[in-house]
Amino acid sequence: MPNSIELLATPLLTILIAGFATLYVLQPLGGYIADGIGKAVTVAIAGKAGVFTGFILAGTFLPLVMTGLHQGLTPIHVQLIESTGVTILLPILAMAGAGQVGAALAVYVKTKSKQLKKIIEGSILVGILGIGEPLIYGVTLPLGRPFIGACIGGAFGGAFEAFKVVGARGLGISGIPLTALIEPNKIIYYILGLLISYTAGFIATYLLGFEDPLDEEIANSQPFTFNA
């Protein structure tokens, strides 16, 4: 570029070339890719293998939450809503948090630690309302096997949601509040999925067991003994 016109021509040409490439090449290409992802997810969940897909997705969602990678699913939810009117992925993944609640309740029933019971009492309500991090990092993950029980509970609920093809009309927090966004004729199935996850998470955790921490360990902020 000649020095005499570089100051004006370089940014102008950059904007024009990049703008035309974005509008007429990248956006249409991105649209095709997004449509493909949405259709693939819909077919995978609503197809013959839907129950198995729902089981795997919900059962592996809690480890995804721990890493923060679950935020990467938001564009898929948006694309599903734009293309089909609902996201059938969100109700499935919401079951993971419900499994966490069931697992925490099992720990509450089995533990003899008053400190651990207090932690669960302070976290269980927000868990029911869709915020699972306090239960993950304060209860199930430090104890080890209850975290696995929570994943199992969520998996069973996710399989049920996939079987009934429950869809959410918008994005929102999981747990009970998500009921407001579920398709009206599928609300009962969403609630049944929550109950299944609570129950399965409770039973799995109760059977798996865990090494009960001492009150002194919790009071002194020492790590619980992992019991994998």
VENGISUL-V59915 format. One record per helix or strand of 3 or more residues. SS is the DSSP state (H for helix, E for strand). FROM is the first residue (numbers start at 1). TO is the last residue. If there is no record, write none. Layout:
[[SS | FROM | TO] [SS | FROM | TO]]
This chain:
[[H | 3 | 46] [H | 50 | 59] [H | 61 | 67] [H | 69 | 84] [H | 88 | 110] [H | 114 | 128] [H | 133 | 143] [H | 145 | 164] [H | 175 | 181] [H | 184 | 208] [H | 215 | 219]]
